[in-house]
Amino acid sequence: KAGVTQTPRYLIKTRGQQVTLSCSPISGHRSVSWYQQTPGQGLQFLFEYFSETQRNKGNFPGRFSGRQFSNSRSEMNVSTLELGDSALYLCASSLDRPLQETQYFGPGTRLLVL
Amino acid sequence: GESVGLHLPTLSVQEGDNSIINCAYSNSASDYFIWYKQESGKGPQFIIDIRSNMDKRQGQRVTVLLNKTVKHLSLQIAATQPGDSAVYFCAENIRTGGFKTIFGAGTRLFVKA
């Protein structure tokens, strides 16, 4: 079974631009979560989607948004990019059934904002 | 507030020795805990998990211990190998409608040959 895939793997943008990152979960997984990883802040939860609905959101400004499609694929968008948005963005998927809630991560998208 | 923290940011062990990585959590409502391993350039990889109704769980060369009294989690790696060198994160799942996972700061494990 294929793992979680994320595209693109690397991205360079300039301040003020916007960016869209894509995540394809493991087949059959309906829960998709997004995380931001930076050396200073570690792994921070952005949001979680299940059946096209955002169920949870972390403490990030409204510039960070996401969505999930009917096939469980998810995208996240960051508008008006700032230098501090440079990070590794990780997507994770889960079955989210009782006793089957382990999240499996993709390789991440490394975003550099200049 | 909610947090999962690590006592030691860096751990260096000799190949063949056992490694112990510790973690403290503060959210008593969490019922599921996970250890992840992250190698350079890769996403976190699931190692082992444990539920709050257990205090110990064993996998292949790894054991996770949970002490709910003091809100402490540990990962033990037996016969540590060079391939174990990575950053290890503990994490807890918090149920709030859906769930969100709170990660610790991470511990970097160095294995000396």
Interface residues (C-beta under 8 A of the other chain):
Chain A: V4 S31 S33 Y35 G42 L43 Q44 F45 E48 F50 R55 N56 G58 L90 A92 D96 E101 T102 Q103 Y104 F105 G106 P107 G108
Chain B: Y32 I34 Y36 G41 K42 G43 P44 Q45 F46 D49 F89 A91 N93 T96 G97 G98 F99 K100 T101 I102 F103 G104 A105 G106
